Each structure stands twice: as structure tokens, then as C-alpha cells.
Amino acid sequence: MRARADIIRALGAVLILVVGAVHVEQYLDFIKDIPTIGVLFLLNGLGAGAICVVMATRLRLLGALSGIILSLGALVSIMIARYASSGLFNYREPTYRTPVVIAIAAEIAAIAVLAVYARAERSATTRPVTAPAR
């Protein structure tokens, strides 16, 4: 059971790295020149890296929950930037470019995978300990 949880956790970490990598790539490409949004993209990339490090420690459940929050925040942000009349901090995403689609897919997948992992990890740590049969 532990091996399965470790595989799910590793998949979640890879998905978070994809989310962060897309944000860093977009930051380096052109987003760095956009006030506020550029900094947020860089912070997303750095946060994704930090979350992956935490997921490799004993605080892996905290890392998984942080990955879910990071992904949810990024999804909400892209939806605001795409559909709100004034965008997000006056930045409007004009279309679903390839990096945007990749990021959205990775964020949705990360939320699902990390939620499965968090549930499994939580249930594994809350099972009652029973005495062995004699």
C-alpha cells in the first residue's frame, strides 16, 4: 500500500513541477514585463519547486495540500484573467494558448492526484492500531 501511495505522490509532484515549469517558461518568455502578473508567475514557479521538496520529506501531506492550493489558485487566476472584463490586475488572457492549456491540464490533474494521495495518506495515519491475534 505504501508503494502505491509513493507512486501517486510522485505523480502529483511531477504534475506540480509541470505547473511551475510552464509558469517560469511564460515568465521568461513575456510575462516578466507585465506588472504584478510577472511576479505572480515567478512565485508560482518557485512555489511549485518548494512544494516538491516538501513532498519528499516527512511533511509530504502538507506538500500535497499545498500543491492542491497552488493549483486551485492558478486555475482561478487564469479563469479571472480570461473571462473577467478587467482581467486579473488588468491583464487579460486573450486566448487559450498551448502553454495555458498545458498548465490547466496539469493543474486539474494535480488537484485530482494530490487529493487521492492526501485522502489515502490521511486514512493510513488515522487507522486504529489493533493488537495481533494470539
N, CA, C and O atoms as CSV, one atom per row, in Angstrom:
chain,resi,resn,atom,element,x,y,z
A,1,MET,N,N,0.825,-1.202,0.000
A,1,MET,CA,C,0.000,0.000,0.000
A,1,MET,C,C,0.863,1.258,0.000
A,1,MET,O,O,0.534,2.243,-0.661
A,2,ARG,N,N,1.961,1.221,0.739
A,2,ARG,CA,C,2.855,2.376,0.815
A,2,ARG,C,C,3.474,2.660,-0.553
A,2,ARG,O,O,3.651,3.818,-0.929
A,3,ALA,N,N,3.802,1.601,-1.295
A,3,ALA,CA,C,4.401,1.798,-2.625
A,3,ALA,C,C,3.420,2.498,-3.555
A,3,ALA,O,O,3.817,3.365,-4.334
A,4,ARG,N,N,2.152,2.132,-3.484
A,4,ARG,CA,C,1.138,2.771,-4.328
A,4,ARG,C,C,1.008,4.252,-3.965
A,4,ARG,O,O,0.920,5.105,-4.848
A,5,ALA,N,N,0.996,4.550,-2.675
A,5,ALA,CA,C,0.897,5.945,-2.232
A,5,ALA,C,C,2.113,6.745,-2.695
A,5,ALA,O,O,1.991,7.905,-3.087
A,6,ASP,N,N,3.286,6.114,-2.647
A,6,ASP,CA,C,4.503,6.793,-3.099
A,6,ASP,C,C,4.457,7.092,-4.597
A,6,ASP,O,O,4.935,8.137,-5.039
A,7,ILE,N,N,3.887,6.183,-5.371
A,7,ILE,CA,C,3.753,6.410,-6.819
A,7,ILE,C,C,2.783,7.551,-7.084
A,7,ILE,O,O,3.042,8.406,-7.930
A,8,ILE,N,N,1.663,7.567,-6.362
A,8,ILE,CA,C,0.679,8.639,-6.525
A,8,ILE,C,C,1.301,9.976,-6.115
A,8,ILE,O,O,1.104,10.986,-6.789
A,9,ARG,N,N,2.047,9.981,-5.018
A,9,ARG,CA,C,2.713,11.213,-4.559
A,9,ARG,C,C,3.723,11.691,-5.589
A,9,ARG,O,O,3.801,12.888,-5.868
A,10,ALA,N,N,4.499,10.770,-6.159
A,10,ALA,CA,C,5.494,11.148,-7.174
A,10,ALA,C,C,4.816,11.723,-8.417
A,10,ALA,O,O,5.295,12.701,-8.989
A,11,LEU,N,N,3.706,11.118,-8.833
A,11,LEU,CA,C,2.960,11.640,-9.976
A,11,LEU,C,C,2.447,13.051,-9.678
A,11,LEU,O,O,2.530,13.939,-10.527
A,12,GLY,N,N,1.925,13.248,-8.485
A,12,GLY,CA,C,1.465,14.577,-8.080
A,12,GLY,C,C,2.599,15.593,-8.095
A,12,GLY,O,O,2.413,16.732,-8.524
A,13,ALA,N,N,3.769,15.183,-7.629
A,13,ALA,CA,C,4.931,16.085,-7.626
A,13,ALA,C,C,5.338,16.449,-9.055
A,13,ALA,O,O,5.665,17.602,-9.336
A,14,VAL,N,N,5.315,15.472,-9.945
A,14,VAL,CA,C,5.660,15.748,-11.348
A,14,VAL,C,C,4.658,16.734,-11.951
A,14,VAL,O,O,5.047,17.650,-12.676
A,15,LEU,N,N,3.386,16.550,-11.655
A,15,LEU,CA,C,2.368,17.465,-12.176
A,15,LEU,C,C,2.573,18.881,-11.631
A,15,LEU,O,O,2.413,19.857,-12.365
A,16,ILE,N,N,2.920,18.996,-10.364
A,16,ILE,CA,C,3.199,20.312,-9.784
A,16,ILE,C,C,4.429,20.929,-10.450
A,16,ILE,O,O,4.467,22.134,-10.696
A,17,LEU,N,N,5.427,20.104,-10.738
A,17,LEU,CA,C,6.603,20.626,-11.456
A,17,LEU,C,C,6.232,21.127,-12.847
A,17,LEU,O,O,6.762,22.141,-13.301
A,18,VAL,N,N,5.333,20.431,-13.520
A,18,VAL,CA,C,4.871,20.887,-14.840
A,18,VAL,C,C,4.187,22.246,-14.709
A,18,VAL,O,O,4.445,23.156,-15.497
A,19,VAL,N,N,3.315,22.380,-13.713
A,19,VAL,CA,C,2.634,23.656,-13.480
A,19,VAL,C,C,3.672,24.765,-13.273
A,19,VAL,O,O,3.595,25.822,-13.899
A,20,GLY,N,N,4.625,24.514,-12.404
A,20,GLY,CA,C,5.654,25.520,-12.132
A,20,GLY,C,C,6.520,25.819,-13.339
A,20,GLY,O,O,6.865,26.973,-13.593
A,21,ALA,N,N,6.873,24.779,-14.084
A,21,ALA,CA,C,7.735,24.966,-15.264
A,21,ALA,C,C,7.044,25.807,-16.329
A,21,ALA,O,O,7.672,26.660,-16.956
A,22,VAL,N,N,5.762,25.571,-16.532
A,22,VAL,CA,C,5.019,26.371,-17.516
A,22,VAL,C,C,4.995,27.834,-17.081
A,22,VAL,O,O,5.179,28.731,-17.903
A,23,HIS,N,N,4.772,28.072,-15.799
A,23,HIS,CA,C,4.741,29.452,-15.314
A,23,HIS,C,C,6.108,30.124,-15.450
A,23,HIS,O,O,6.177,31.294,-15.827
A,24,VAL,N,N,7.178,29.418,-15.155
A,24,VAL,CA,C,8.516,30.003,-15.312
A,24,VAL,C,C,8.817,30.255,-16.780
A,24,VAL,O,O,9.374,31.296,-17.130
A,25,GLU,N,N,8.450,29.308,-17.644
A,25,GLU,CA,C,8.696,29.493,-19.081
A,25,GLU,C,C,7.953,30.720,-19.598
A,25,GLU,O,O,8.507,31.522,-20.350
A,26,GLN,N,N,6.692,30.860,-19.188
A,26,GLN,CA,C,5.914,32.020,-19.622
A,26,GLN,C,C,6.466,33.315,-19.026
A,26,GLN,O,O,6.444,34.361,-19.675
A,27,TYR,N,N,6.956,33.239,-17.803
A,27,TYR,CA,C,7.598,34.401,-17.180
A,27,TYR,C,C,8.791,34.843,-18.016
A,27,TYR,O,O,8.931,36.026,-18.326
A,28,LEU,N,N,9.648,33.899,-18.381
A,28,LEU,CA,C,10.846,34.227,-19.156
A,28,LEU,C,C,10.507,34.673,-20.574
A,28,LEU,O,O,11.219,35.485,-21.165
A,29,ASP,N,N,9.414,34.137,-21.113
A,29,ASP,CA,C,9.034,34.466,-22.487
A,29,ASP,C,C,8.526,35.903,-22.608
A,29,ASP,O,O,9.042,36.671,-23.420
A,30,PHE,N,N,7.526,36.275,-21.813
A,30,PHE,CA,C,6.990,37.632,-21.943
A,30,PHE,C,C,6.277,38.164,-20.707
A,30,PHE,O,O,6.102,39.375,-20.575
A,31,ILE,N,N,5.869,37.296,-19.812
A,31,ILE,CA,C,5.065,37.734,-18.666
A,31,ILE,C,C,5.868,38.606,-17.702
A,31,ILE,O,O,5.286,39.415,-16.980
A,32,LYS,N,N,7.188,38.456,-17.679
A,32,LYS,CA,C,8.007,39.249,-16.754
A,32,LYS,C,C,7.821,40.747,-16.950
A,32,LYS,O,O,8.048,41.528,-16.026
A,33,ASP,N,N,7.411,41.149,-18.140
A,33,ASP,CA,C,7.228,42.562,-18.453
A,33,ASP,C,C,5.857,43.106,-18.034
A,33,ASP,O,O,5.594,44.301,-18.164
A,34,ILE,N,N,5.001,42.237,-17.538
A,34,ILE,CA,C,3.654,42.660,-17.136
A,34,ILE,C,C,3.645,42.866,-15.620
A,34,ILE,O,O,3.883,41.928,-14.859
A,35,PRO,N,N,3.368,44.106,-15.185
A,35,PRO,CA,C,3.388,44.388,-13.745
A,35,PRO,C,C,2.467,43.449,-12.962
A,35,PRO,O,O,1.387,43.092,-13.433
A,36,THR,N,N,2.890,43.067,-11.804
A,36,THR,CA,C,2.201,42.191,-10.853
A,36,THR,C,C,2.081,40.759,-11.370
A,36,THR,O,O,2.472,39.827,-10.668
A,37,ILE,N,N,1.563,40.563,-12.549
A,37,ILE,CA,C,1.376,39.219,-13.092
A,37,ILE,C,C,2.726,38.519,-13.240
A,37,ILE,O,O,2.848,37.334,-12.931
A,38,GLY,N,N,3.728,39.240,-13.704
A,38,GLY,CA,C,5.057,38.653,-13.856
A,38,GLY,C,C,5.584,38.098,-12.545
A,38,GLY,O,O,6.092,36.977,-12.501
A,39,VAL,N,N,5.467,38.871,-11.487
A,39,VAL,CA,C,5.932,38.425,-10.169
A,39,VAL,C,C,5.139,37.200,-9.715
A,39,VAL,O,O,5.707,36.261,-9.156
A,40,LEU,N,N,3.831,37.209,-9.956
A,40,LEU,CA,C,2.998,36.072,-9.558
A,40,LEU,C,C,3.392,34.798,-10.305
A,40,LEU,O,O,3.385,33.712,-9.725
A,41,PHE,N,N,3.735,34.925,-11.585
A,41,PHE,CA,C,4.179,33.760,-12.344
A,41,PHE,C,C,5.488,33.216,-11.790
A,41,PHE,O,O,5.656,32.004,-11.657
A,42,LEU,N,N,6.402,34.102,-11.472
A,42,LEU,CA,C,7.677,33.663,-10.898
A,42,LEU,C,C,7.456,32.998,-9.543
A,42,LEU,O,O,8.054,31.961,-9.256
A,43,LEU,N,N,6.608,33.583,-8.715
A,43,LEU,CA,C,6.310,32.984,-7.414
A,43,LEU,C,C,5.646,31.621,-7.554
A,43,LEU,O,O,5.901,30.726,-6.747
A,44,ASN,N,N,4.798,31.449,-8.563
A,44,ASN,CA,C,4.173,30.156,-8.810
A,44,ASN,C,C,5.245,29.112,-9.110
A,44,ASN,O,O,5.213,28.009,-8.563
A,45,GLY,N,N,6.186,29.458,-9.973
A,45,GLY,CA,C,7.259,28.525,-10.311
A,45,GLY,C,C,8.115,28.168,-9.110
A,45,GLY,O,O,8.438,27.000,-8.894
A,46,LEU,N,N,8.483,29.179,-8.325
A,46,LEU,CA,C,9.292,28.929,-7.125
A,46,LEU,C,C,8.507,28.126,-6.098
A,46,LEU,O,O,9.049,27.225,-5.458
A,47,GLY,N,N,7.235,28.455,-5.944
A,47,GLY,CA,C,6.386,27.723,-5.003
A,47,GLY,C,C,6.233,26.265,-5.392
A,47,GLY,O,O,6.239,25.383,-4.534
A,48,ALA,N,N,6.096,26.012,-6.684
A,48,ALA,CA,C,5.978,24.630,-7.155
A,48,ALA,C,C,7.237,23.835,-6.798
A,48,ALA,O,O,7.151,22.689,-6.356
A,49,GLY,N,N,8.389,24.445,-6.993
A,49,GLY,CA,C,9.636,23.768,-6.626
A,49,GLY,C,C,9.714,23.491,-5.130
A,49,GLY,O,O,10.110,22.401,-4.715
A,50,ALA,N,N,9.340,24.469,-4.328
A,50,ALA,CA,C,9.362,24.295,-2.872
A,50,ALA,C,C,8.389,23.208,-2.435
A,50,ALA,O,O,8.698,22.409,-1.550
A,51,ILE,N,N,7.222,23.179,-3.053
A,51,ILE,CA,C,6.226,22.154,-2.713
A,51,ILE,C,C,6.767,20.762,-3.017
A,51,ILE,O,O,6.569,19.835,-2.232
A,52,CYS,N,N,7.435,20.613,-4.126
A,52,CYS,CA,C,8.001,19.302,-4.474
A,52,CYS,C,C,9.061,18.866,-3.469
A,52,CYS,O,O,9.161,17.684,-3.142
A,53,VAL,N,N,9.840,19.804,-2.988
A,53,VAL,CA,C,10.835,19.484,-1.953
A,53,VAL,C,C,10.119,19.018,-0.683
A,53,VAL,O,O,10.509,18.016,-0.084
A,54,VAL,N,N,9.088,19.733,-0.278
A,54,VAL,CA,C,8.341,19.362,0.926
A,54,VAL,C,C,7.694,17.988,0.751
A,54,VAL,O,O,7.625,17.211,1.704
A,55,MET,N,N,7.227,17.687,-0.447
A,55,MET,CA,C,6.596,16.381,-0.688
A,55,MET,C,C,7.594,15.228,-0.574
A,55,MET,O,O,7.191,14.071,-0.459
A,56,ALA,N,N,8.877,15.533,-0.604
A,56,ALA,CA,C,9.898,14.492,-0.465
A,56,ALA,C,C,10.327,14.305,0.988
A,56,ALA,O,O,11.212,13.498,1.273
A,57,THR,N,N,9.709,15.044,1.907
A,57,THR,CA,C,10.071,14.954,3.325
A,57,THR,C,C,8.942,14.285,4.109
A,57,THR,O,O,7.966,13.802,3.534
A,58,ARG,N,N,9.096,14.267,5.414
A,58,ARG,CA,C,8.045,13.721,6.280
A,58,ARG,C,C,6.792,14.593,6.265
A,58,ARG,O,O,5.730,14.153,6.705
A,59,LEU,N,N,6.902,15.809,5.770
A,59,LEU,CA,C,5.764,16.722,5.683
A,59,LEU,C,C,5.037,16.575,4.350
A,59,LEU,O,O,4.449,17.531,3.844
A,60,ARG,N,N,5.085,15.375,3.792
A,60,ARG,CA,C,4.540,15.143,2.447
A,60,ARG,C,C,3.053,15.456,2.339
A,60,ARG,O,O,2.601,15.903,1.285
A,61,LEU,N,N,2.285,15.236,3.396
A,61,LEU,CA,C,0.865,15.567,3.349
A,61,LEU,C,C,0.679,17.082,3.238
A,61,LEU,O,O,-0.170,17.545,2.476
A,62,LEU,N,N,1.451,17.842,3.978
A,62,LEU,CA,C,1.419,19.299,3.864
A,62,LEU,C,C,1.797,19.723,2.453
A,62,LEU,O,O,1.193,20.641,1.900
A,63,GLY,N,N,2.783,19.067,1.869
A,63,GLY,CA,C,3.179,19.363,0.494
A,63,GLY,C,C,2.054,19.081,-0.488
A,63,GLY,O,O,1.814,19.865,-1.406
A,64,ALA,N,N,1.368,17.966,-0.295
A,64,ALA,CA,C,0.258,17.620,-1.190
A,64,ALA,C,C,-0.867,18.650,-1.080
A,64,ALA,O,O,-1.413,19.087,-2.093
A,65,LEU,N,N,-1.208,19.030,0.133
A,65,LEU,CA,C,-2.255,20.034,0.324
A,65,LEU,C,C,-1.824,21.383,-0.262
A,65,LEU,O,O,-2.640,22.098,-0.843
A,66,SER,N,N,-0.566,21.722,-0.112
A,66,SER,CA,C,-0.046,22.963,-0.697
A,66,SER,C,C,-0.111,22.914,-2.221
A,66,SER,O,O,-0.410,23.920,-2.864
A,67,GLY,N,N,0.164,21.759,-2.792
A,67,GLY,CA,C,0.068,21.596,-4.244
A,67,GLY,C,C,-1.352,21.775,-4.743
A,67,GLY,O,O,-1.574,22.358,-5.805
A,68,ILE,N,N,-2.311,21.277,-3.984
A,68,ILE,CA,C,-3.719,21.464,-4.345
A,68,ILE,C,C,-4.067,22.952,-4.311
A,68,ILE,O,O,-4.720,23.463,-5.221
A,69,ILE,N,N,-3.630,23.636,-3.264
A,69,ILE,CA,C,-3.920,25.071,-3.133
A,69,ILE,C,C,-3.264,25.868,-4.258
A,69,ILE,O,O,-3.888,26.757,-4.837
A,70,LEU,N,N,-2.008,25.553,-4.565
A,70,LEU,CA,C,-1.306,26.243,-5.652
A,70,LEU,C,C,-2.044,26.048,-6.970
A,70,LEU,O,O,-2.242,27.002,-7.722
A,71,SER,N,N,-2.445,24.827,-7.245
A,71,SER,CA,C,-3.142,24.524,-8.499
A,71,SER,C,C,-4.514,25.189,-8.562
A,71,SER,O,O,-4.893,25.729,-9.601
A,72,LEU,N,N,-5.256,25.154,-7.464
A,72,LEU,CA,C,-6.557,25.826,-7.429
A,72,LEU,C,C,-6.401,27.327,-7.655
A,72,LEU,O,O,-7.161,27.935,-8.408
A,73,GLY,N,N,-5.410,27.913,-6.995
A,73,GLY,CA,C,-5.167,29.348,-7.166
A,73,GLY,C,C,-4.825,29.701,-8.596
A,73,GLY,O,O,-5.298,30.708,-9.123
A,74,ALA,N,N,-4.004,28.877,-9.229
A,74,ALA,CA,C,-3.630,29.129,-10.620
A,74,ALA,C,C,-4.837,28.982,-11.544
A,74,ALA,O,O,-5.008,29.772,-12.472
A,75,LEU,N,N,-5.672,27.976,-11.295
A,75,LEU,CA,C,-6.874,27.792,-12.118
A,75,LEU,C,C,-7.843,28.969,-11.979
A,75,LEU,O,O,-8.356,29.479,-12.975
A,76,VAL,N,N,-8.084,29.387,-10.766
A,76,VAL,CA,C,-8.975,30.525,-10.547
A,76,VAL,C,C,-8.394,31.769,-11.220
A,76,VAL,O,O,-9.124,32.544,-11.838
A,77,SER,N,N,-7.094,31.953,-11.099
A,77,SER,CA,C,-6.443,33.131,-11.689
A,77,SER,C,C,-6.570,33.156,-13.205
A,77,SER,O,O,-6.855,34.208,-13.778
A,78,ILE,N,N,-6.367,32.031,-13.861
A,78,ILE,CA,C,-6.469,32.014,-15.323
A,78,ILE,C,C,-7.906,32.250,-15.760
A,78,ILE,O,O,-8.146,32.892,-16.782
A,79,MET,N,N,-8.857,31.740,-15.002
A,79,MET,CA,C,-10.253,31.981,-15.353
A,79,MET,C,C,-10.612,33.464,-15.193
A,79,MET,O,O,-11.332,34.020,-16.022
A,80,ILE,N,N,-10.119,34.092,-14.149
A,80,ILE,CA,C,-10.352,35.532,-13.976
A,80,ILE,C,C,-9.682,36.306,-15.108
A,80,ILE,O,O,-10.288,37.204,-15.693
A,81,ALA,N,N,-8.430,35.959,-15.416
A,81,ALA,CA,C,-7.703,36.661,-16.480
A,81,ALA,C,C,-8.356,36.451,-17.841
A,81,ALA,O,O,-8.270,37.320,-18.708
A,82,ARG,N,N,-8.990,35.337,-18.030
A,82,ARG,CA,C,-9.604,35.025,-19.327
A,82,ARG,C,C,-11.010,35.605,-19.460
A,82,ARG,O,O,-11.387,36.083,-20.530
A,83,TYR,N,N,-11.792,35.563,-18.368
A,83,TYR,CA,C,-13.213,35.878,-18.500
A,83,TYR,C,C,-13.681,37.156,-17.804
A,83,TYR,O,O,-14.720,37.697,-18.180
A,84,ALA,N,N,-12.963,37.650,-16.819
A,84,ALA,CA,C,-13.398,38.888,-16.158
A,84,ALA,C,C,-13.166,40.069,-17.092
A,84,ALA,O,O,-12.172,40.110,-17.817
A,85,SER,N,N,-14.070,41.010,-17.071
A,85,SER,CA,C,-13.990,42.127,-18.022
A,85,SER,C,C,-12.699,42.929,-17.878
A,85,SER,O,O,-12.170,43.422,-18.873
A,86,SER,N,N,-12.189,43.065,-16.665
A,86,SER,CA,C,-10.930,43.802,-16.486
A,86,SER,C,C,-9.737,42.869,-16.310
A,86,SER,O,O,-8.620,43.330,-16.077
A,87,GLY,N,N,-9.961,41.579,-16.418
A,87,GLY,CA,C,-8.876,40.618,-16.281
A,87,GLY,C,C,-8.420,40.488,-14.837
A,87,GLY,O,O,-9.179,40.759,-13.907
A,88,LEU,N,N,-7.193,40.078,-14.661
A,88,LEU,CA,C,-6.574,39.930,-13.342
A,88,LEU,C,C,-5.457,40.952,-13.252
A,88,LEU,O,O,-4.479,40.871,-13.995
A,89,PHE,N,N,-5.592,41.903,-12.357
A,89,PHE,CA,C,-4.633,43.012,-12.252
A,89,PHE,C,C,-4.440,43.678,-13.615
A,89,PHE,O,O,-3.323,44.017,-14.006
A,90,ASN,N,N,-5.546,43.853,-14.323
A,90,ASN,CA,C,-5.586,44.481,-15.651
A,90,ASN,C,C,-4.877,43.678,-16.736
A,90,ASN,O,O,-4.571,44.217,-17.800
A,91,TYR,N,N,-4.615,42.409,-16.484
A,91,TYR,CA,C,-4.072,41.533,-17.530
A,91,TYR,C,C,-5.188,40.613,-17.991
A,91,TYR,O,O,-5.833,39.945,-17.182
A,92,ARG,N,N,-5.410,40.585,-19.296
A,92,ARG,CA,C,-6.400,39.676,-19.873
A,92,ARG,C,C,-5.697,38.639,-20.723
A,92,ARG,O,O,-4.874,38.969,-21.577
A,93,GLU,N,N,-6.028,37.394,-20.482
A,93,GLU,CA,C,-5.515,36.300,-21.313
A,93,GLU,C,C,-6.394,36.251,-22.547
A,93,GLU,O,O,-7.580,35.935,-22.441
A,94,PRO,N,N,-5.842,36.556,-23.726
A,94,PRO,CA,C,-6.669,36.695,-24.920
A,94,PRO,C,C,-7.216,35.373,-25.463
A,94,PRO,O,O,-8.301,35.346,-26.044
A,95,THR,N,N,-6.483,34.288,-25.280
A,95,THR,CA,C,-6.893,33.012,-25.865
A,95,THR,C,C,-6.254,31.875,-25.068
A,95,THR,O,O,-5.402,32.097,-24.207
A,96,TYR,N,N,-6.682,30.672,-25.372
A,96,TYR,CA,C,-6.070,29.500,-24.739
A,96,TYR,C,C,-4.872,29.067,-25.572
A,96,TYR,O,O,-4.972,28.175,-26.415
A,97,ARG,N,N,-3.745,29.711,-25.323
A,97,ARG,CA,C,-2.504,29.340,-25.993
A,97,ARG,C,C,-2.055,27.965,-25.480
A,97,ARG,O,O,-2.526,27.507,-24.438
A,98,THR,N,N,-1.156,27.318,-26.201
A,98,THR,CA,C,-0.692,25.977,-25.819
A,98,THR,C,C,-0.173,25.917,-24.380
A,98,THR,O,O,-0.552,24.999,-23.652
A,99,PRO,N,N,0.677,26.852,-23.936
A,99,PRO,CA,C,1.132,26.771,-22.538
A,99,PRO,C,C,-0.008,26.892,-21.529
A,99,PRO,O,O,0.035,26.283,-20.460
A,100,VAL,N,N,-1.011,27.668,-21.865
A,100,VAL,CA,C,-2.161,27.814,-20.971
A,100,VAL,C,C,-2.916,26.487,-20.869
A,100,VAL,O,O,-3.316,26.080,-19.779
A,101,VAL,N,N,-3.105,25.830,-21.980
A,101,VAL,CA,C,-3.806,24.539,-21.989
A,101,VAL,C,C,-3.006,23.498,-21.203
A,101,VAL,O,O,-3.574,22.723,-20.433
A,102,ILE,N,N,-1.697,23.487,-21.400
A,102,ILE,CA,C,-0.846,22.537,-20.658
A,102,ILE,C,C,-0.949,22.801,-19.163
A,102,ILE,O,O,-1.098,21.871,-18.371
A,103,ALA,N,N,-0.870,24.074,-18.780
A,103,ALA,CA,C,-0.949,24.420,-17.359
A,103,ALA,C,C,-2.302,24.020,-16.774
A,103,ALA,O,O,-2.361,23.442,-15.688
A,104,ILE,N,N,-3.383,24.321,-17.481
A,104,ILE,CA,C,-4.715,23.973,-16.980
A,104,ILE,C,C,-4.860,22.456,-16.816
A,104,ILE,O,O,-5.374,21.984,-15.803
A,105,ALA,N,N,-4.410,21.710,-17.801
A,105,ALA,CA,C,-4.492,20.243,-17.712
A,105,ALA,C,C,-3.671,19.719,-16.537
A,105,ALA,O,O,-4.132,18.852,-15.794
A,106,ALA,N,N,-2.457,20.241,-16.368
A,106,ALA,CA,C,-1.599,19.800,-15.264
A,106,ALA,C,C,-2.196,20.191,-13.917
A,106,ALA,O,O,-2.108,19.426,-12.956
A,107,GLU,N,N,-2.802,21.374,-13.838
A,107,GLU,CA,C,-3.404,21.819,-12.578
A,107,GLU,C,C,-4.601,20.952,-12.199
A,107,GLU,O,O,-4.746,20.560,-11.041
A,108,ILE,N,N,-5.449,20.657,-13.163
A,108,ILE,CA,C,-6.612,19.803,-12.886
A,108,ILE,C,C,-6.152,18.399,-12.475
A,108,ILE,O,O,-6.665,17.826,-11.514
A,109,ALA,N,N,-5.191,17.862,-13.207
A,109,ALA,CA,C,-4.675,16.529,-12.883
A,109,ALA,C,C,-3.996,16.526,-11.511
A,109,ALA,O,O,-4.165,15.585,-10.735
A,110,ALA,N,N,-3.230,17.578,-11.215
A,110,ALA,CA,C,-2.542,17.658,-9.919
A,110,ALA,C,C,-3.545,17.687,-8.773
A,110,ALA,O,O,-3.354,17.015,-7.760
A,111,ILE,N,N,-4.610,18.462,-8.930
A,111,ILE,CA,C,-5.633,18.530,-7.885
A,111,ILE,C,C,-6.226,17.139,-7.651
A,111,ILE,O,O,-6.373,16.713,-6.505
A,112,ALA,N,N,-6.561,16.442,-8.715
A,112,ALA,CA,C,-7.162,15.115,-8.576
A,112,ALA,C,C,-6.190,14.120,-7.940
A,112,ALA,O,O,-6.543,13.416,-6.994
A,113,VAL,N,N,-4.977,14.069,-8.462
A,113,VAL,CA,C,-3.985,13.101,-7.971
A,113,VAL,C,C,-3.608,13.395,-6.524
A,113,VAL,O,O,-3.541,12.484,-5.699
A,114,LEU,N,N,-3.363,14.659,-6.220
A,114,LEU,CA,C,-2.956,15.000,-4.852
A,114,LEU,C,C,-4.102,14.830,-3.860
A,114,LEU,O,O,-3.864,14.532,-2.690
A,115,ALA,N,N,-5.335,15.014,-4.309
A,115,ALA,CA,C,-6.480,14.755,-3.423
A,115,ALA,C,C,-6.579,13.268,-3.096
A,115,ALA,O,O,-6.836,12.899,-1.950
A,116,VAL,N,N,-6.376,12.422,-4.092
A,116,VAL,CA,C,-6.370,10.969,-3.857
A,116,VAL,C,C,-5.246,10.606,-2.880
A,116,VAL,O,O,-5.443,9.826,-1.948
A,117,TYR,N,N,-4.071,11.185,-3.111
A,117,TYR,CA,C,-2.939,10.903,-2.222
A,117,TYR,C,C,-3.233,11.380,-0.799
A,117,TYR,O,O,-3.005,10.645,0.161
A,118,ALA,N,N,-3.737,12.608,-0.662
A,118,ALA,CA,C,-3.995,13.162,0.674
A,118,ALA,C,C,-5.017,12.309,1.427
A,118,ALA,O,O,-4.877,12.066,2.626
A,119,ARG,N,N,-6.030,11.866,0.715
A,119,ARG,CA,C,-7.044,11.011,1.364
A,119,ARG,C,C,-6.432,9.688,1.806
A,119,ARG,O,O,-6.679,9.230,2.922
A,120,ALA,N,N,-5.641,9.076,0.944
A,120,ALA,CA,C,-5.000,7.801,1.297
A,120,ALA,C,C,-4.024,7.986,2.463
A,120,ALA,O,O,-3.971,7.163,3.377
A,121,GLU,N,N,-3.269,9.058,2.417
A,121,GLU,CA,C,-2.287,9.325,3.483
A,121,GLU,C,C,-2.994,9.584,4.808
A,121,GLU,O,O,-2.559,9.104,5.855
A,122,ARG,N,N,-4.065,10.333,4.758
A,122,ARG,CA,C,-4.805,10.642,5.981
A,122,ARG,C,C,-5.446,9.392,6.556
A,122,ARG,O,O,-5.401,9.174,7.767
A,123,SER,N,N,-6.044,8.566,5.703
A,123,SER,CA,C,-6.683,7.356,6.224
A,123,SER,C,C,-5.639,6.373,6.747
A,123,SER,O,O,-5.918,5.613,7.675
A,124,ALA,N,N,-4.445,6.378,6.166
A,124,ALA,CA,C,-3.381,5.483,6.646
A,124,ALA,C,C,-2.882,5.905,8.024
A,124,ALA,O,O,-2.470,5.064,8.824
A,125,THR,N,N,-2.921,7.201,8.300
A,125,THR,CA,C,-2.422,7.680,9.591
A,125,THR,C,C,-3.492,7.689,10.667
A,125,THR,O,O,-3.175,7.877,11.842
A,126,THR,N,N,-4.761,7.491,10.296
A,126,THR,CA,C,-5.823,7.512,11.296
A,126,THR,C,C,-6.426,6.137,11.555
A,126,THR,O,O,-7.402,6.028,12.297
A,127,ARG,N,N,-5.870,5.097,10.966
A,127,ARG,CA,C,-6.379,3.741,11.232
A,127,ARG,C,C,-6.043,3.345,12.657
A,127,ARG,O,O,-4.940,3.605,13.136
A,128,PRO,N,N,-6.989,2.720,13.331
A,128,PRO,CA,C,-6.705,2.272,14.698
A,128,PRO,C,C,-5.695,1.143,14.682
A,128,PRO,O,O,-5.701,0.294,13.790
A,129,VAL,N,N,-4.852,1.147,15.656
A,129,VAL,CA,C,-3.859,0.075,15.801
A,129,VAL,C,C,-4.490,-1.043,16.603
A,129,VAL,O,O,-5.018,-0.814,17.691
A,130,THR,N,N,-4.435,-2.250,16.070
A,130,THR,CA,C,-5.032,-3.386,16.757
A,130,THR,C,C,-3.919,-4.337,17.194
A,130,THR,O,O,-2.867,-4.435,16.563
A,131,ALA,N,N,-4.182,-5.008,18.256
A,131,ALA,CA,C,-3.214,-5.967,18.772
A,131,ALA,C,C,-3.227,-7.197,17.883
A,131,ALA,O,O,-4.280,-7.592,17.382
A,132,PRO,N,N,-2.061,-7.807,17.683
A,132,PRO,CA,C,-2.029,-9.021,16.861
A,132,PRO,C,C,-2.817,-10.149,17.519
A,132,PRO,O,O,-2.875,-10.254,18.744
A,133,ALA,N,N,-3.419,-10.986,16.685
A,133,ALA,CA,C,-4.183,-12.137,17.195
A,133,ALA,C,C,-3.240,-13.137,17.805
A,133,ALA,O,O,-2.112,-13.304,17.341
A,134,ARG,N,N,-3.699,-13.806,18.848
A,134,ARG,CA,C,-2.854,-14.807,19.522
A,134,ARG,C,C,-3.258,-16.180,19.174
A,134,ARG,O,O,-2.654,-17.141,19.652
